[in-house]
Amino acid sequence: MRKNRKMSFRELVNENKRQLLKDESYLEQLEKKLDEKHTRNG
């Protein structure tokens, strides 16, 4: 049981890393949009 748990935990960590990488590019797009809004208003 424990070995299976460690594997699933490791898989979870890898999945989180992948998700973070996806979110990172998404956040970059959001920042660009926000910057555009600020430059228009400013």
C-alpha positions in Angstrom: 0.0 0.0 0.0 2.7 2.5 1.0 4.6 2.0 -2.2 1.5 2.7 -4.2 0.9 5.8 -2.2 4.4 7.1 -2.8 4.0 6.6 -6.5 0.6 8.3 -6.6 2.1 11.2 -4.6 5.0 11.5 -7.0 2.5 11.5 -9.9 0.5 14.2 -8.1 3.6 16.4 -7.8 4.4 15.9 -11.5 0.8 16.8 -12.3 1.0 19.9 -10.2 4.2 21.0 -11.9 2.5 20.6 -15.3 -0.5 22.6 -14.1 1.8 25.3 -12.7 3.6 25.6 -16.1 0.2 26.0 -17.8 -0.9 28.5 -15.3 2.3 30.4 -15.7 1.8 31.1 -19.4 -1.9 31.9 -18.6 -0.8 34.4 -15.9 1.6 36.0 -18.4 -1.2 36.5 -20.8 -3.3 38.1 -18.0 -0.4 40.4 -17.1 -0.1 41.6 -20.7 -3.9 42.3 -20.8 -3.6 44.3 -17.6 -0.6 46.2 -18.8 -2.6 47.2 -21.9 -5.5 48.5 -19.8 -3.1 50.5 -17.6 -1.3 52.1 -20.5 -4.7 53.1 -22.1 -6.0 54.6 -18.9 -2.7 56.2 -17.9 
